[in-house]
Amino acid sequence: MINVSVVVPTYKEAANLQQLTKRLFRALKEGNMDDVELIIVDDNSPDNTKEVCAGLVKEGYNIRLITRTTERGLSSAVLRGFAEAKGSFCLCMDADLQHPPESVPAMITGLRKPGTKFVLGTRYGQNGGVSKDWPLHRKILSGGARSLARPLSPLSDPMSGFFGIRKDALEEGLKRINPIGYKIALETYVKCGIKSSELTEVSFMFGAREEGVSKLDGKVMIYYLLHLRELYFYRAFDPKIFSLFIILFAVVLIVLYYIFSLVF
């Protein structure tokens, strides 16, 4: 019986899927967790994603591929995977191996804790961090984006895409979730009305991408800022919070312009 569904949104990530799948199920086996399925939600990648997944199924891995041909976008892909999940506990992780598969058992254990509805993988816990190979400008951008989002929730790493939620908690807020955007963890936490007492965080080391190309570009960052604006409107019960966002919004735009003028 499947109790946990791990959803991985992909686009042109075929080169990472074998290693991701094998490392994930090895870690699950070591943790005596045999009730987990892996769902790949792919946006019709022009690579051999279908063939790789078919090969992994033949090897006996509990993996399903959902290929979308009429939709695009990370958040909607995650929500599609959650909608088709067999498990009552849903996890999301990236395909690029920056979210270590070996941390999934700890995430599952955290989500199963009594009273927990949401689990977040964080780079800012006691044993968390980022790879020494991560570029300096990425660290600066991540830190700035994190600071912008902190007033919205108690999440220590609101930029993290490594998260899990109980399916019943997800269904309570599903109609309010905006499927457009890239920071689905923050969106889900806020729109599902999760309380700080219902949150568990799990530290992890954020790795460097091994294969493929990063999806981060200027357009993604602009979408992120617009997404934050929508969330601040949603949570604008305190005028001081919204005023703070306006100030931070202006500062970040200036910093981003300066950084990209140097890097690119």
C-alpha positions as CSV (number, residue, x, y, z in Angstrom):
1,M,0.0,0.0,0.0
2,I,1.3,3.4,-1.0
3,N,1.3,6.0,1.9
4,V,3.9,8.5,0.5
5,S,4.1,10.1,-2.9
6,V,7.3,11.9,-4.0
7,V,6.6,14.3,-6.8
8,V,9.4,15.5,-9.1
9,P,8.6,18.2,-11.7
10,T,10.9,18.0,-14.7
11,Y,11.9,19.6,-18.0
12,K,14.9,18.3,-19.8
13,E,16.2,16.5,-16.7
14,A,16.6,13.0,-18.3
15,A,20.3,12.9,-17.4
16,N,19.6,13.1,-13.7
17,L,16.6,10.7,-13.4
18,Q,18.5,7.4,-13.1
19,Q,20.8,8.7,-10.3
20,L,17.8,10.4,-8.6
21,T,15.7,7.3,-8.7
22,K,18.3,4.8,-7.6
23,R,19.6,7.0,-4.8
24,L,16.1,7.7,-3.6
25,F,15.0,4.1,-3.4
26,R,18.3,3.0,-1.9
27,A,17.8,5.6,0.9
28,L,14.2,4.5,1.4
29,K,15.3,0.8,1.6
30,E,17.8,1.7,4.3
31,G,15.1,3.5,6.2
32,N,12.7,0.5,5.9
33,M,10.3,2.6,3.9
34,D,8.6,0.5,1.2
35,D,5.4,2.4,0.9
36,V,6.7,5.2,-1.3
37,E,6.0,5.9,-5.0
38,L,7.9,8.3,-7.2
39,I,6.0,10.5,-9.6
40,I,7.8,12.3,-12.4
41,V,5.7,15.2,-13.9
42,D,7.4,16.1,-17.2
43,D,6.5,19.1,-19.4
44,N,7.0,17.1,-22.6
45,S,10.8,17.4,-22.6
46,P,12.6,17.1,-26.0
47,D,15.0,14.5,-24.5
48,N,14.7,10.8,-23.6
49,T,12.8,11.3,-20.3
50,K,10.2,8.8,-21.4
51,E,12.7,6.1,-22.3
52,V,14.7,6.6,-19.0
53,C,11.5,6.3,-16.9
54,A,10.4,3.2,-18.9
55,G,13.8,1.6,-18.3
56,L,13.5,2.3,-14.5
57,V,10.1,0.7,-14.4
58,K,11.5,-2.4,-16.1
59,E,14.2,-2.5,-13.4
60,G,11.4,-2.7,-10.8
61,Y,11.3,0.8,-9.4
62,N,8.0,2.2,-8.3
63,I,8.0,5.2,-10.6
64,R,5.2,6.8,-12.7
65,L,5.7,9.3,-15.5
66,I,3.0,11.9,-16.2
67,T,3.7,13.8,-19.5
68,R,2.0,17.1,-19.9
69,T,1.5,18.4,-23.4
70,T,-0.9,21.3,-22.9
71,E,0.5,22.8,-19.6
72,R,3.8,24.3,-18.6
73,G,5.3,25.5,-15.3
74,L,6.8,24.2,-12.1
75,S,4.0,24.9,-9.7
76,S,1.2,23.5,-11.8
77,A,3.4,20.4,-12.4
78,V,3.8,19.9,-8.6
79,L,0.0,20.3,-8.1
80,R,-0.7,17.8,-10.9
81,G,1.5,15.3,-9.2
82,F,-0.1,15.9,-5.8
83,A,-3.5,15.5,-7.4
84,E,-2.6,12.0,-8.9
85,A,-0.7,10.9,-5.8
86,K,-1.8,7.6,-4.2
87,G,-0.2,8.5,-0.8
88,S,-1.8,10.6,2.0
89,F,1.6,12.3,2.5
90,C,3.0,14.2,-0.5
91,L,6.6,15.4,-1.0
92,C,8.1,17.6,-3.7
93,M,11.8,17.7,-4.7
94,D,13.8,18.9,-7.6
95,A,15.3,16.6,-10.2
96,D,18.7,18.2,-10.4
97,L,20.0,16.4,-7.3
98,Q,20.4,19.7,-5.4
99,H,17.9,18.2,-3.0
100,P,19.7,15.1,-1.8
101,P,17.6,12.0,-2.2
102,E,19.2,10.7,1.0
103,S,17.3,13.4,3.0
104,V,13.9,12.1,1.9
105,P,13.5,9.5,4.7
106,A,14.0,12.3,7.3
107,M,11.5,14.4,5.5
108,I,8.9,11.6,5.5
109,T,9.6,11.0,9.2
110,G,9.1,14.7,9.9
111,L,5.8,14.8,8.0
112,R,4.5,11.7,9.9
113,K,5.1,13.3,13.3
114,P,1.8,13.8,15.2
115,G,0.5,17.3,14.7
116,T,2.6,18.0,11.7
117,K,0.9,19.1,8.4
118,F,3.9,20.6,6.6
119,V,7.6,19.6,6.4
120,L,10.3,21.9,4.9
121,G,13.8,21.0,3.9
122,T,16.0,23.9,5.0
123,R,19.5,25.0,4.3
124,Y,19.6,27.1,7.4
125,G,19.2,24.4,10.1
126,Q,22.0,23.1,12.3
127,N,23.3,20.6,9.8
128,G,22.2,22.5,6.7
129,G,24.1,24.5,4.2
130,V,25.0,24.9,0.5
131,S,27.6,23.3,-1.7
132,K,31.0,25.1,-1.7
133,D,30.6,25.0,-5.5
134,W,27.6,27.3,-5.4
135,P,28.4,30.6,-7.1
136,L,28.7,33.7,-5.0
137,H,26.0,35.6,-7.0
138,R,23.6,32.8,-6.5
139,K,24.1,32.9,-2.7
140,I,23.5,36.7,-2.7
141,L,20.3,36.3,-4.8
142,S,19.1,33.5,-2.6
143,G,19.7,35.5,0.6
144,G,17.9,38.5,-0.8
145,A,15.0,36.5,-2.0
146,R,14.8,34.8,1.4
147,S,14.8,38.1,3.3
148,L,11.9,39.3,1.2
149,A,9.7,36.3,2.0
150,R,10.5,36.0,5.7
151,P,7.6,38.3,6.9
152,L,5.1,36.0,5.2
153,S,5.7,32.9,7.3
154,P,7.9,31.3,9.9
155,L,9.7,29.2,7.3
156,S,13.4,29.5,7.8
157,D,14.0,28.7,4.1
158,P,11.0,30.0,2.1
159,M,12.9,29.6,-1.1
160,S,13.2,25.9,-0.7
161,G,11.4,23.7,-3.1
162,F,12.0,20.7,-0.9
163,F,8.8,20.2,1.1
164,G,5.9,18.0,2.0
165,I,2.3,18.3,3.0
166,R,-0.4,16.0,4.2
167,K,-2.9,15.5,1.5
168,D,-5.9,16.4,3.7
169,A,-4.2,19.7,4.6
170,L,-3.5,20.4,0.9
171,E,-7.1,19.8,0.0
172,E,-8.3,22.4,2.5
173,G,-6.5,25.2,0.7
174,L,-6.2,23.9,-2.8
175,K,-8.8,26.3,-4.3
176,R,-6.7,29.2,-3.1
177,I,-3.4,28.1,-4.4
178,N,-2.1,30.0,-7.4
179,P,-0.6,27.4,-9.9
180,I,1.5,30.2,-11.6
181,G,4.9,30.7,-10.1
182,Y,8.1,29.0,-8.9
183,K,8.0,29.0,-5.1
184,I,5.3,26.5,-4.6
185,A,6.4,25.6,-1.1
186,L,5.8,29.2,0.2
187,E,2.6,29.5,-1.8
188,T,1.2,26.2,-0.4
189,Y,2.2,27.0,3.2
190,V,0.5,30.4,3.2
191,K,-2.6,29.5,1.2
192,C,-3.3,26.3,3.1
193,G,-3.3,28.2,6.4
194,I,-0.6,26.0,8.1
195,K,0.2,27.1,11.6
196,S,3.7,27.3,13.0
197,S,2.9,24.5,15.4
198,E,2.0,22.3,12.4
199,L,5.4,22.9,10.8
200,T,8.5,20.6,11.0
201,E,11.8,21.6,9.4
202,V,14.5,19.2,8.3
203,S,18.1,20.4,7.6
204,F,19.8,19.4,4.4
205,M,22.9,20.3,2.4
206,F,22.0,21.9,-0.9
207,G,24.1,20.4,-3.6
208,A,25.5,21.7,-6.9
209,R,23.7,20.7,-10.1
210,E,25.5,17.8,-11.8
211,E,23.7,17.6,-15.1
212,G,21.5,19.8,-17.2
213,V,21.0,23.6,-17.2
214,S,19.6,25.8,-14.4
215,K,16.2,27.3,-15.0
216,L,17.1,30.5,-13.1
217,D,17.0,33.6,-15.2
218,G,15.9,37.2,-15.0
219,K,12.3,36.3,-15.9
220,V,12.1,33.8,-13.1
221,M,13.2,36.4,-10.6
222,I,10.6,39.0,-11.9
223,Y,7.9,36.3,-11.6
224,Y,9.1,35.6,-8.0
225,L,8.8,39.3,-7.0
226,L,5.3,39.5,-8.6
227,H,4.4,36.3,-6.7
228,L,5.5,37.8,-3.5
229,R,3.5,40.9,-4.2
230,E,0.4,38.7,-4.6
231,L,1.1,36.9,-1.3
232,Y,1.6,40.2,0.6
233,F,-1.8,41.3,-0.7
234,Y,-3.2,38.0,0.4
235,R,-1.7,38.4,3.9
236,A,-2.0,42.2,4.1
237,F,-3.7,42.3,7.5
238,D,-1.0,44.6,8.8
239,P,-0.1,47.8,6.8
240,K,3.4,47.7,8.2
241,I,4.1,44.4,6.6
242,F,3.0,45.6,3.2
243,S,5.0,48.9,3.6
244,L,8.1,46.8,4.5
245,F,7.6,44.7,1.3
246,I,7.5,47.9,-0.9
247,I,10.8,49.1,0.6
248,L,12.4,45.7,0.2
249,F,11.0,45.3,-3.3
250,A,12.7,48.5,-4.4
251,V,16.0,47.6,-2.7
252,V,16.1,44.1,-4.3
253,L,15.4,45.4,-7.8
254,I,18.4,47.8,-7.4
255,V,20.7,45.0,-6.1
256,L,19.6,42.6,-8.8
257,Y,20.3,45.1,-11.5
258,Y,23.8,45.8,-10.0
259,I,24.6,42.1,-9.7
260,F,23.5,41.1,-13.2
261,S,25.3,44.1,-14.7
262,L,28.5,42.7,-13.1
263,V,27.9,39.0,-13.8
264,F,26.4,39.2,-17.3
